[in-house]
Amino acid sequence: MATPPVATICELSGSAITTLANLKTQIASDVERSDLELAIEDAIGRLQLWTGNIGALQPANSPKSLDFRLRDAYQIKGNVQSALERLVTIANIGIRQPNLKHMQHVLT
């Protein structure tokens, strides 16, 4: 049985930004969650800055992309992919079952 293809850093970075934005939109509908909304907004801003500076949103085959530059550094690339996957997973959990204290701890 073949292993499923691993998402690129580019795909995971875009997914992380989108998922955090969706979480922020959901949180924004509840006035009591303003501190968490600010923390999510800050996390999105930091992630966008990081992805822009390091080339994480560049197409995987572009020499400017983080995917391309880490093509031979399997362990580092795997660590980056794993961290982005965890971020997407946590944001998705927050969308489905908001636990304010846990989300605030993760984002700060």
C-alpha positions as CSV (number, residue, x, y, z in Angstrom):
1,M,0.0,0.0,0.0
2,A,1.5,3.3,-1.1
3,T,1.8,6.1,1.5
4,P,-0.2,9.2,0.7
5,P,1.8,12.2,-0.6
6,V,2.8,14.7,2.0
7,A,1.5,18.2,1.6
8,T,4.1,20.8,0.6
9,I,5.2,23.5,3.0
10,C,3.5,25.9,0.5
11,E,0.2,24.1,0.8
12,L,0.4,23.7,4.6
13,S,1.3,27.4,5.0
14,G,-1.6,28.5,3.0
15,S,-3.9,26.1,4.8
16,A,-2.6,27.4,8.2
17,I,-3.3,31.0,7.3
18,T,-6.8,30.2,6.0
19,T,-7.7,28.0,8.9
20,L,-6.6,30.6,11.5
21,A,-8.6,33.3,9.6
22,N,-11.7,31.0,9.7
23,L,-11.1,30.5,13.4
24,K,-10.8,34.3,13.9
25,T,-14.1,34.9,12.0
26,Q,-15.8,32.3,14.2
27,I,-14.4,33.9,17.4
28,A,-15.3,37.4,16.3
29,S,-19.0,36.5,16.5
30,D,-18.7,36.2,20.3
31,V,-18.0,39.5,22.0
32,E,-16.6,37.8,25.1
33,R,-13.7,36.3,23.1
34,S,-12.0,39.6,22.1
35,D,-8.7,38.7,23.8
36,L,-8.6,35.4,22.0
37,E,-9.5,37.1,18.7
38,L,-6.6,39.5,19.2
39,A,-4.3,36.6,19.9
40,I,-5.4,34.8,16.7
41,E,-5.0,38.0,14.7
42,D,-1.5,38.3,16.1
43,A,-0.7,34.7,15.2
44,I,-2.0,35.2,11.6
45,G,0.2,38.3,11.3
46,R,3.3,36.6,12.6
47,L,2.6,33.6,10.4
48,Q,2.2,35.8,7.3
49,L,5.4,37.6,8.1
50,W,7.3,34.3,8.5
51,T,5.9,32.8,5.4
52,G,6.7,35.9,3.4
53,N,10.2,36.2,4.7
54,I,11.2,32.6,4.3
55,G,9.4,31.8,1.0
56,A,7.0,29.3,2.5
57,L,4.2,30.4,0.2
58,Q,6.2,30.2,-2.9
59,P,5.4,27.3,-5.3
60,A,7.3,24.2,-4.3
61,N,9.3,24.1,-7.5
62,S,10.5,27.7,-7.3
63,P,14.1,28.2,-6.2
64,K,12.8,30.9,-3.8
65,S,10.6,28.5,-2.0
66,L,11.3,26.9,1.4
67,D,10.2,23.6,-0.1
68,F,12.9,23.8,-2.8
69,R,15.6,25.1,-0.4
70,L,14.9,22.2,2.0
71,R,14.6,19.5,-0.7
72,D,17.7,17.7,0.6
73,A,17.2,18.5,4.3
74,Y,14.5,15.9,4.9
75,Q,14.5,16.1,8.7
76,I,14.2,19.9,8.8
77,K,11.6,19.9,6.1
78,G,9.6,17.2,8.0
79,N,9.8,19.3,11.2
80,V,8.4,22.4,9.4
81,Q,5.7,20.4,7.8
82,S,4.8,18.7,11.1
83,A,4.6,22.1,12.9
84,L,2.3,23.5,10.2
85,E,0.1,20.4,10.3
86,R,-0.2,20.8,14.1
87,L,-1.2,24.4,13.7
88,V,-3.9,23.5,11.2
89,T,-5.1,20.7,13.4
90,I,-5.3,22.9,16.5
91,A,-7.1,25.7,14.6
92,N,-9.6,23.1,13.1
93,I,-10.3,21.8,16.6
94,G,-10.9,25.4,17.8
95,I,-13.4,25.9,15.0
96,R,-15.3,22.7,15.8
97,Q,-15.1,22.8,19.6
98,P,-13.8,26.1,20.9
99,N,-12.0,25.7,24.2
100,L,-11.0,29.3,25.0
101,K,-8.3,28.6,27.7
102,H,-6.6,26.0,25.6
103,M,-6.6,28.1,22.4
104,Q,-5.3,31.1,24.2
105,H,-2.5,29.0,25.8
106,V,-1.5,27.6,22.3
107,L,-1.5,31.0,20.6
108,T,0.4,33.0,23.2
